[in-house]
Amino acid sequence: MPVVYTYCEKCKAYIAIDVSPDIIQRQNVFPFPYSYVHGDPSHVITIYLDQDLVERGHEVSEIHAGNEVEVPQSQPGAPQPTAPTTRQMVGTKSRRIVPRVVADLEKQKLSITEFRMLSLCDGKITLQEIAEKMGLQFFIAMRMLLDLQKRGLVDFEKRF
């Protein structure tokens, strides 16, 4: 099984992550996110891997325990609740955000992920659609685009 080594800022150490070789065959978009829980206390590192299993970026996330709540029993024949989709969790206003490139990218130092994301920022498709095309969670894509906006590479418009 291939092993990917990455540095975890929370652990302050390099960690080895076993990656199943068939994972590449299941991917439509590269780089793709791969999450790994480790450490004490446990946390998640999400690495972005290309088709050769080379890391193209990573991020560390905390794991927060959810609050226990009492779920009332539903009545027989009542419709069962379903988990919300990403599209339902994101407000309708944020789904109308359309990023567009506002700078010359030729002299910019961009990662492969940033370049791919910017290539989708044509001023026509929404942030939600970009996240879906890249196989990223909406909030990760939003954070990446906000970083690119801070660098003066992208701006946002609203679609009405």
Secondary structure per residue as TSV (DSSP state, phi and psi in degrees):
chain	resnum	aa	ss	phi	psi
A	1	M	-	360.0	131.3
A	2	P	-	-63.2	147.0
A	3	V	E	-118.9	132.3
A	4	V	E	-110.4	130.4
A	5	Y	E	-103.9	135.2
A	6	T	E	-145.1	160.8
A	7	Y	E	-98.6	126.5
A	8	C	E	-99.6	118.1
A	9	E	T	-65.4	-31.8
A	10	K	T	-71.1	-43.8
A	11	C	T	-78.8	-20.2
A	12	K	T	58.3	43.2
A	13	A	E	-156.5	157.9
A	14	Y	E	-79.9	140.9
A	15	I	E	-125.6	151.2
A	16	A	E	-104.5	129.6
A	17	I	E	-119.5	120.0
A	18	D	E	-76.9	127.5
A	19	V	-	-118.9	126.5
A	20	S	-	-62.2	131.7
A	21	P	G	-63.7	-25.3
A	22	D	G	-80.4	-3.0
A	23	I	G	-62.8	-33.6
A	24	I	G	-64.4	-38.3
A	25	Q	G	-65.9	-23.3
A	26	R	G	-88.9	-0.6
A	27	Q	-	-95.4	140.9
A	28	N	S	-102.2	-26.2
A	29	V	S	-129.7	139.4
A	30	F	S	-125.3	146.3
A	31	P	S	-68.6	153.8
A	32	F	E	-115.5	150.9
A	33	P	E	-81.2	141.0
A	34	Y	E	-136.1	118.0
A	35	S	E	-101.7	144.9
A	36	Y	E	-140.8	123.7
A	37	V	E	-91.3	132.8
A	38	H	E	-160.8	-179.7
A	39	G	T	83.9	173.8
A	40	D	T	-140.7	105.8
A	41	P	T	-72.6	155.0
A	42	S	T	-61.2	139.9
A	43	H	E	-149.0	172.7
A	44	V	E	-116.0	134.7
A	45	I	E	-113.6	128.4
A	46	T	E	-108.4	118.9
A	47	I	E	-106.9	147.3
A	48	Y	E	-106.6	115.4
A	49	L	E	-110.9	141.0
A	50	D	-	-88.6	-175.6
A	51	Q	T	-65.5	-16.3
A	52	D	T	-99.0	11.6
A	53	L	-	59.9	35.7
A	54	V	-	-97.1	131.3
A	55	E	E	-68.6	133.0
A	56	R	E	-117.6	13.1
A	57	G	E	149.3	163.6
A	58	H	E	-158.5	166.9
A	59	E	E	-151.4	151.3
A	60	V	E	-111.1	137.2
A	61	S	E	-129.2	146.9
A	62	E	E	-81.3	156.2
A	63	I	-	-107.2	122.1
A	64	H	-	-111.6	129.2
A	65	A	-	-71.2	137.2
A	66	G	-	-77.7	158.7
A	67	N	-	-77.9	141.6
A	68	E	-	-79.7	133.4
A	69	V	-	-131.2	150.4
A	70	E	-	-85.4	123.7
A	71	V	-	-97.9	120.3
A	72	P	-	-67.3	146.0
A	73	Q	-	-72.6	134.5
A	74	S	-	-81.5	156.0
A	75	Q	-	-76.5	146.2
A	76	P	T	-58.1	136.0
A	77	G	T	86.1	-9.6
A	78	A	S	-76.1	145.8
A	79	P	-	-62.8	138.1
A	80	Q	-	-84.1	138.4
A	81	P	-	-67.8	147.1
A	82	T	-	-117.5	156.2
A	83	A	-	-66.7	138.2
A	84	P	-	-68.9	146.1
A	85	T	-	-79.9	165.3
A	86	T	H	-56.8	-40.8
A	87	R	H	-62.3	-35.6
A	88	Q	H	-75.3	-31.7
A	89	M	H	-72.4	-26.9
A	90	V	S	-89.4	130.0
A	91	G	-	-60.6	156.4
A	92	T	H	-64.5	-30.8
A	93	K	H	-65.2	-42.9
A	94	S	H	-70.4	-22.9
A	95	R	H	-73.8	-14.1
A	96	R	T	-94.5	3.6
A	97	I	E	-74.5	127.1
A	98	V	E	-120.5	110.1
A	99	P	E	-81.6	148.4
A	100	R	E	-142.4	146.4
A	101	V	E	-74.2	134.5
A	102	V	-	-123.3	7.9
A	103	A	S	-135.7	160.0
A	104	D	-	-74.0	122.6
A	105	L	-	-90.9	-6.1
A	106	E	T	-62.8	-35.3
A	107	K	T	-100.5	10.8
A	108	Q	-	-91.2	146.1
A	109	K	-	-92.6	110.4
A	110	L	-	-125.5	143.1
A	111	S	-	-74.4	167.6
A	112	I	H	-61.3	-40.4
A	113	T	H	-64.2	-44.6
A	114	E	H	-63.3	-42.9
A	115	F	H	-62.1	-44.8
A	116	R	H	-63.1	-42.4
A	117	M	H	-63.4	-45.2
A	118	L	H	-64.5	-31.1
A	119	S	H	-66.7	-21.0
A	120	L	H	-89.0	-12.9
A	121	C	-	-82.5	74.4
A	122	D	B	-97.5	4.7
A	123	G	S	79.1	6.5
A	124	K	S	-117.3	-38.6
A	125	I	S	-98.9	151.6
A	126	T	-	-81.9	166.5
A	127	L	H	-58.6	-40.5
A	128	Q	H	-60.7	-43.4
A	129	E	H	-66.6	-37.2
A	130	I	H	-63.4	-45.3
A	131	A	H	-58.6	-44.1
A	132	E	H	-65.2	-42.6
A	133	K	H	-65.4	-31.1
A	134	M	H	-89.3	-7.3
A	135	G	T	72.6	29.9
A	136	L	-	-109.8	154.6
A	137	Q	-	-66.7	147.9
A	138	F	H	-53.6	-46.3
A	139	F	H	-70.3	-28.8
A	140	I	H	-68.8	-45.3
A	141	A	H	-61.9	-41.6
A	142	M	H	-62.5	-44.3
A	143	R	H	-63.5	-40.5
A	144	M	H	-62.5	-43.6
A	145	L	H	-68.8	-33.7
A	146	L	H	-65.5	-37.6
A	147	D	H	-63.7	-40.6
A	148	L	H	-67.9	-32.5
A	149	Q	H	-67.0	-40.7
A	150	K	H	-60.6	-30.9
A	151	R	T	-83.3	-0.3
A	152	G	T	78.4	21.4
A	153	L	S	-97.6	-23.6
A	154	V	E	-140.8	152.6
A	155	D	E	-135.9	167.4
A	156	F	E	-120.1	144.9
A	157	E	E	-125.7	162.7
A	158	K	E	-109.9	135.7
A	159	R	-	-93.0	130.9
A	160	F	-	-102.6	360.0
